[in-house]
Amino acid sequence: SSKLPDLGVAAGINLLSAFIFLVAFAVLRFQPVNDRVYYPKWYNKGVRTSKTARRSLSSIVNLNWRVYLHFLNWTREALHMPESELIEHAGLDSAIFLRAYILGLKIFVPLMIMGCLVLIPINATGGSIKSQKFGEVDIGLLAISNVFDKSRRLWAHVVMIYVFTAWVCGMLYIEYKNVMLMRLNFHDAVDRRPEQYTVLVKNIPSDPDEPLTLHVEHFFRVNHPDYYLSHQMVRNANKLAKLLKRLESLENWKIYYKNKQEREPGTQPRTKTGFLGLWGEHVDAVQWYTSAVEQLRREILKERERVMDDPKAVLPVAFVSFKGRWGAAVAAQTQQTKNPTIWLTEWAPEPSDVYWPNLAIPFVELTIRKLLMRIVLFFLVFFFIIPVTFVQSLASLDQISEKLPFLKPIVNTAFISSLIQGYLPGLALKLFLAFLPRILMLMSKIEGYTSLSSLERTAAAKYFIFLVVTVFFGSIFTGAAYTQLNAIIKEPPTKLPTLIGNGVGYKALFFITFIMIDGWAGIAAEILRLKPLIIYHLKNTFLVKTEKDRDKAMDPGSIGLNENLPQIEFYFLVGLVYSVIAPVLIPFIVVFFAFAYLVYRHQIINVYVQEYESAGAFWPHLHGRVIACVILQQICVFGILLSKKATKASPMLILLPVFTITFHLYCKNRFEPAFRKYPLEEAMAKDTRERAMEPNFSVKNYLQATYLPPALQIEEEDEENVIS
Amino acid sequence: SSKLPDLGVAAGINLLSAFIFLVAFAVLRFQPVNDRVYYPKWYNKGVRTSKTARRSLSSIVNLNWRVYLHFLNWTREALHMPESELIEHAGLDSAIFLRAYILGLKIFVPLMIMGCLVLIPINATGGSIKSQKFGEVDIGLLAISNVFDKSRRLWAHVVMIYVFTAWVCGMLYIEYKNVMLMRLNFHDAVDRRPEQYTVLVKNIPSDPDEPLTLHVEHFFRVNHPDYYLSHQMVRNANKLAKLLKRLESLENWKIYYKNKQEREPGTQPRTKTGFLGLWGEHVDAVQWYTSAVEQLRREILKERERVMDDPKAVLPVAFVSFKGRWGAAVAAQTQQTKNPTIWLTEWAPEPSDVYWPNLAIPFVELTIRKLLMRIVLFFLVFFFIIPVTFVQSLASLDQISEKLPFLKPIVNTAFISSLIQGYLPGLALKLFLAFLPRILMLMSKIEGYTSLSSLERTAAAKYFIFLVVTVFFGSIFTGAAYTQLNAIIKEPPTKLPTLIGNGVGYKALFFITFIMIDGWAGIAAEILRLKPLIIYHLKNTFLVKTEKDRDKAMDPGSIGLNENLPQIEFYFLVGLVYSVIAPVLIPFIVVFFAFAYLVYRHQIINVYVQEYESAGAFWPHLHGRVIACVILQQICVFGILLSKKATKASPMLILLPVFTITFHLYCKNRFEPAFRKYPLEEAMAKDTRERAMEPNFSVKNYLQATYLPPALQIEEEDEENVIS
C-alpha cells in the first residue's frame, strides 16, 4: 500500500497546510497590532517602538493592499543579512545553528543528484516488481527493492555508499573546521568577556576555623598567589526567586482588576480570597491585591536581606576571578588538591548562561542523580514505544477493518484511506513528541548541569536517542509486522541486519509523510507563532498599561537547541539511510533543509532572543550524532544487501564503519579541544595586549557584581519599587 | 567425567611438580656458585660480593648439610621484611604489586569460608545428581548443578551473590584507598624528583626562521614567562643505540676467544668472517674481533658526534623544565595553543621510565597506529581460538577414541585417561600463552606509548582481553560441545546467558586443573629461575673475566607487569565466577594467591631489579579489570539461574551490575585523579618549603643531563674505553 497516489494526497494535504500557514503569516505580520509578535527582536534592540499613542484603525490593521502582494518577501529579507552582521545581531550560536541546515544542504543536494542520476535508473529498470498501471505505481519501483536478489546491479549501491560516505565525511570535516574558525575568530575579536577572567569553583569544603568566603580567599591566595583577584560566593536565592515570581503574578492580577475598574468606572471588581479566587471570603479585588502585593514586597525585602547577611545562605560554590586570562585558564584546567572531589574548578559559564539552582549539588549526589536519570531515560524510551506502536498499527488499514468491520465502508473510501495511511501516523507521533522535550530538559536539570547551554545539549542528546529508538527503529520494526519488535531479541544477531534492512525498505513512504508533516507543515507553523500570538493579545488586552508592560508581554522565545538539534539530526539519519535504499526520499529532505533554513534565519533575525552565548559549543555534539547516523546508514544498507543475498557485495561494507570511526576520532582530536579549553598562548597574548593598550584598566571594577543570581541582581533597579 | 579421582591424580601430579621445583630451588640456591642467580639484587646493591678470589670447592658447592634441613626458610625470610623497608628496598611499584595478591586473599578467604559454610551444604543436599559410590563422586555434587530446577534453594545463591558483591566492592574500595594513600605519601616523602620539574612536549611545529631549540625556548619564555627554566631537545639516537648493541656482542665474542686462547695457550682460535662465523675467509679470531671492535668504536664516536651536532638529529620533542613544581604542573595540565595537535604537553615520565624510540611519532600517525593495532588485536584474539579449541577438544576422550579407535586400549587405561583429562589441556594452553606477551608488548610499542610503564599497562590490557575471550569463553563454549562456539552468533541473544551458565557449570574441573598447573606449578617454576640459571652459567664459563663482567652476566629480570597483572586478573575472574557456582574451586584460588604472594615477595626482595618507578600507576587498571570480572560473574550466575529456571530469583540480579558500575564510577572519580594529575596545592606547598629550607638550591644544576637517551648517557663513563 505504498502507492504513489497515496503519496500525492499526503503531499497535497501537507503542501496545502504549509501554504495556509504561510498566507496566514503574511496576513498577520502586516498588521501593526501584531508587530511585536513577529518582530520582537527589533523592539528589544530599541530599533522599533510602538506607536500606540493614537489608537487609530491603521495602528491595528494594515489597509494598504499593495503590501499583501509581496507576501513572500520575508524570504528575501531573511537571506539579505550577511553572516557577519547576523553574528553581531543575533550572536554566534544562532549563526552556527543555521550552518547546521547549510550542512544538510551541502550533503543532500549532491546526494540527491547522484541518487537521481545513478541509483534511480538502476533501480527503476531492476524489474523485480511487476509493472503496473501508471496510477498504481509503487514507490518501491524506484527503490532498491525493485532489484532482483543476487543481481549485479547491487554493486552500484556498494560503490555509491562509498562515494556518499566520502562526501559526507568531507563536508563534515569542512564544516567542523569552519565552525571552529568562527569560534576562534569570535574569541579573538571579542576583546573582553567576564568569563575569560573567571573560574567556577564547586564543592568547597567547609573549614571549622573560618567562614567559607575567607576560606576561599586564603586557598587561592596561597595556591595562585600571583593571579588571584577576588571572588563572589554564590548565595542560595531560590526562595527569593520563588517570591519574586509570585509577586509578578500578584501584580498582574492587580493590574487586571485596575484596568477592569477603569474601563467600567462604576463597578467594583470583587474576588474571593481562596485558591485561584474560587472560594473564600468576598473582597474588593483591587484593594485586596494591592495589600497582598504590599505585604509580599515587604517579605521579599526581608528575604533579600537574609540572603545577603545570613552565613547559612552561602553555598559552597564561588566564582573566583583572576588578574588575567592566563591565571584563569590555568586555574580552570588544573586539579587543585589531592582530593579530586573538592575544590573543583571549571570555566565559568557566561553570566547569562549560568543555571543557578544546580550550583550547589554535592559530588556524591551528582553520581547518583546521573545514574538515576539514565535508568529513567531507559524506561522512558522503552515504554514510550507502546503508544507509538499502537498508532503505527493504524497504518495497516486491513487490520483495522478486520477487527472493526463496521468501519469498513468508511475505511474503504479511497480518499479516507489515503488520509489515514498518509497523514494520521505521522501526526499522532508528532503530538506524542510535543510533550517530550520538557520532560527531557527536566531530567537534564535533575542531572545537575550548571549552564543553560549544557542543559540544552544534554537534553538534545536524550531526545536524539529517543528519536532514533522510538521513531526510527520503532517505525521500522512495528510498521512492517506488528509483532516484529518483540521478535527481535528472540532472533539470532546474525539476522538482525536483514531484519533492519527489510524494515527500512518497507517504511520509505511513512518517512516521506513524516518529513512532510513534521518538516514542512511543522516548520511553516513555527513561523506563524500561533501560541505567542494568542498569549500576546490576551496579555495586551488585560494586563498591559505601560510600554514596559508591553515589552514584557512579548514572548519571543529562543532557538531551543534541545528540540531543534535532535530534529536536524533525525533528518540527517533518515536522509542518509534512504540515500542509497530509496533515493526518491532525498528531495523531500532537501526541501526540508532549505525551507527550515529560510524560516529559522527569518526567526533568528526578527524574533528569537539570545539567552546566552556559547560560541557554538554544540557543534561537536551535532558532528558526533551525524557520524552515528552515517554508521547507522551503513548498517541498514548492509542489512538490505544481506537480505538481497548479495554475498559478494555485502562484505565490502565492513571496512566502512572502521573508516568512519577513524575519521571521527581524528576530527575529535583535531577540533574538539577548541570547544572545551582555552589555550594559554591565546590567554597570554590577550593579557599582554591588554596591559600594553590599557595599562590603567581595572579588572576588579569590570567584573563587579557580574556573577550575581538574577534574583539578587534586580535589587538596584527595583529598590525604589519595593520601598514605594 | 569430572570425577573426584581424576582431580586427585591431577592434583597429585601438580603438587609433586611444585614440590620438586621447591626442593630443586632449595638445593640450588644454597650453592655459592648460584648465589648471583638467586640473590642478584643484593649484588646490585653492593651488599653481597663474590669471593671468587680462591676457587675452592666450598666456593662452588655448599657442603654444610645442616642448611638443607631448613630448605623452606626462604618463606620466613620473604615475609620478614616490613612493607616500609620493602618500599625503600624494591620501590613502591613492587610493594603495590604485592598488594594485588593481598587483595586476592582478602577477597577469597572470606568467600571461601562463606561458600563452604552456606553454599556447599545447600548444593550437596540438592539431590539432583544421583548418589554414587564414594570413589566416583562427581564434583558437580558440591556445585549448583546438584540443585533441582526451580528449587527454592536457588534463593540462597541470589542472596550470596549480593553478599559476595558487597564484600568484593568493600575490599576493592579499601585497597584502592590504601594504594592511593601509599602513592600520595610516597610523593610527599620523596622530596625531589626530576619529573616533578619537567614536562614532555611533543609535536613541536617547525619554524622557518629559527632552529627548533630556539623555537621551544621562545615559546615557553613567552607563554610561561615566570616559570620556564630550560629544556632538553630529544635527539634521534636510535642508530647509535643499535651500534652500541652490536659493540657489546662483538666484545663478548672477543672475550670468548681470548678466554679460549688463555685456557689452551698453544692453540690459535680461528673463525670465519661471514654471517655467524659459518662461512667466509678463515682468520685469527682474537685479532679479527679486536680490530672489528676497534673499528666499531670509531664509528660510534663519529655517530655520537653527529647526533650531538647535526640539527637533523633533533626531533620535534623536548623535555622542558620549570623553576618550580607549580609551573610544571600548570604546563602539564593545560592546552598550549589553538591547534590541539601541536605543542602537546604531558607529565614527563621518570627518566628511567622513558621509552625513547617512540617519542617522535607524529599526531596523525598515532591515530592510525592505534586503529591498526586494534584490528590486529581483534584478529589475534579471534584466530588464536582455533588451536586452543583443538587442544580443548582432546579433553573429551570419547571423541578421540571414536575417531582413532586404535588408541582405545591406551586411552581406556585409568591412569592415562586421568592424565590426559587433568593435565594436558591446561599445559597446552600454557604453552600457547607463553608466546603471547612479547607479541602484545610489540603491539603496544607500535601503538606509540612513550613510557615503559604505560607500555606494560597497555600490553597487560590486551593480554587480559585475550585471556577472557580465548581462555575463559573459549574454554566454556568449546569444551562442553565442540560446535557450541560457532552456534553462539546463530542463537538469539536471550539464550546467551543460559549458554554461558551451562558452559561455566561444565568446566569447573578444567579450571581447577588450570589453576594447579599455571598457578601452583607455574609459580614454583618461577622461583627456580631455570632459564636465568642456565644462561648465567654459560656466560660465567665463556665470557666472564672481571667482576664487572660477572655483574653483567646476571639477568635478574623485573616483575613484568604485562604478564603478571593479567594473570592475577584472570584468577580474580575464575574465582569470582565460581565462587557462587562451584565454591569447591575457591580453595585452589586461595592457595594460588597465598603461594604467589610468598614467591613474588621473595623474588622482589632478592631478585628483580626495578626498571622504573611509576608509584603504582597500574592500580586503576587492575581495579577496573576486577570490576569487569565482578560483572562477568553476575552475568554467569544470572545465566545459571536462568538455565535452572529460577524465574522469580533470577530477575533479582538485574540491579547488581547497575550498583557495581555506579560503585566503579564513584571510585574512578574519587581515586583515579591521584594517579593521573599532580595537584597544584601539593606543588605549591613543596615549592614553598623548598624555597624556605634551601634558598640556594639550583634546579638547573639538579636537572642537568637527566633526560638524555641512554645511548648518549654512557658517553662519559665509556669515553676512555672508546678512546683506548
Interface residues (C-beta under 8 A of the other chain):
Chain A: L184 V222 N223 H224 D226 A329 V330 Q333 T334 Q335 Q336 T337 K338 P340 T341 F363 V364 T367 I368 L371 I375 I489 K490 E491 P492 P493 T494 V658 T662 L665 Y666 N669 R670 F671 E672 P673 A674 K677 Y678 P679 L680 E681 E682 M684
Chain B: L184 V222 N223 H224 D226 A329 V330 Q333 T334 Q335 Q336 T337 K338 P340 T341 W343 F363 V364 T367 I368 L371 I375 I489 K490 E491 P492 P493 T494 V658 T662 L665 Y666 N669 R670 F671 E672 P673 A674 K677 Y678 P679 L680 E681 E682 M684
